Amino acid sequence: MQLVLEKRAERSNTIALVSPLIAIGLTIVTMTILFAILGKNPFLALQAYFVAPLIDSYSLQEIAVKATPLVMIAIGLSLCYLANAWNIGAEGQFLIGAVAGSWIAVKTQGTDAGPWVLPAMLVLAAAAGALYALIPAICKVKFGASEILTSLMLVYVADLLLDYLVRGPWRDPNGFNFPTTAEFDPVATVPLLIEGGRLHLGSIIALLVVAAAAILLGRTIKGFEIRVVGAAPRAARFGGFNANQLIILTFAVSGALAGLAGIIEVAGPVGHLQPGISPGYGFTAIIVAFLGRLNPIGILIAGLFLALTFIGGEQAQIAMKIPLDVTKVFQGILLFYVLACDSLILYRFKLVFPSRQVARGAG
């Protein structure tokens, strides 16, 4: 008897709908076992991760703050993935956007610049992220280079550039030799929505991005083109759709959204440029995109869920001394189960009983 994967005659829409829920359930079961191995009470640990942040108003704000960059980046990545273009370097585009936008804040520091500063930072960050994303896209279209490798390697370039700037020319001379810029002027910071909290205007921008993506994919020819090129490349060619142009477009939009998320994070919750501004938003957003089924509304829900794991992980570290790295383990296991469960959309398990050959002797 063998258990094999058999290709389905057609795509299972039911499995596609429940696959994320199955993945989350399997992840929670796995984490329960991991907590027990670590010598922690699994029930209390899961409560700290998933319940405690939801009953505290400040933690709810923090979930929205964490979800903002995740959702914005994941929306851009979903456009790439729907078009069968694999942008893995959103983390680098996030960092480049943060650096480019911060350049204006650093240069206008203490000059009494007007309210034009923040809009200029946002525009420059989005443009920088788009241009940075175009590097792997052009390499893919012109030279056939793997966009997965090139976009991923550019993450390290962006990270090292940021590190050089905050330790060198942009370092705050009054910052006690810490690798950070001076605090941004008020005109260079994202306005808060709630006094005394950290919820900022970037969360509204993220919601507008979700709405724009939903309209693009559901009600425009370009959205139809993105879906057709990714799902049926041959039919797309017969329809006159240019896959190479779409790779350029989706990478540019994805990079722009990642860059915009980068400067919103720096000019919002952080308030200055420093190393480690991202706990891995660009990579976690990949999980958000697939968990949300590459659908804008699904991505919004998935972004809030992954943000909950960030905040819950911090609370579990404080309350139960659970290492913060366990959050990354959780996210990695979740991605594994999401991809594993997605295979059931096109395949199904089947028990195969090999036939027995009975030897027949003569006479």
Secondary structure, 3 states (H helix, E strand, C coil): CEEEEEECCCCCHHHHHHHHHHHHHHHHHHHHHHHHHCCCCHHHHHHHHHCHHHHCHHHHHHHHHHHHHHHHHHHHHHHHHHCCCCCCCHHHHHHHHHHHHHHHHHHCCCCCCCCCHHHHHHHHHHHHHHHHHHHHHHHHHHHCCCHHHHHHHHHHHHHHHHHHHHHCCCCCCCCCCCCCCCCCCHHHCCCECCCCCCCECHHHHHHHHHHHHHHHHHHCHHHHHHHHHHHCHHHHHHCCCCHHHHHHHHHHHHHHHHHHHHHHHHHHHHCCCCCCCCCCHHHHHHHHHHHCCCCHHHHHHHHHHHHHHHHHHHHHHHHHCCCCHHHHHHHHHHHHHHHHHHHHHHEEEEEECCCCCCCCCCC
